[in-house]
């Protein structure tokens, strides 16, 4: 194989690895957002009065093990308006669970 073909093959492989890792991260963020929505729904946090504190809202100072996407997904959901945050740091669903679909959540996270 010539040097030119090797360089082109390496560049294509590098781009493919980059795209696949980004798709993997997006998939993990969508799953984390779904878990947050399910958690808030199961706790009955549907308005400011019923808002709850969630343990994954705080990022850990020491990160050991796999990366946790819950805090970042929560930030995206708050920015998107799906989840609300009270002044004292508690969270609640701003959109009714019946109006939320996983596809919508994924599209919103992907576009951010």
Buried (B, 14 or more C-beta within 10 A) or exposed (E): EEEEEEEEEEEEEEEEEEEEEEEEEEEBBBBBBBBBBEBBBEBEBBEEEEBEEBEBBEEEEEEEEEEBBBBBBBBBBBEBEBBBBEEEEBBBBBBEEEEBEEEEBBEBBEEE
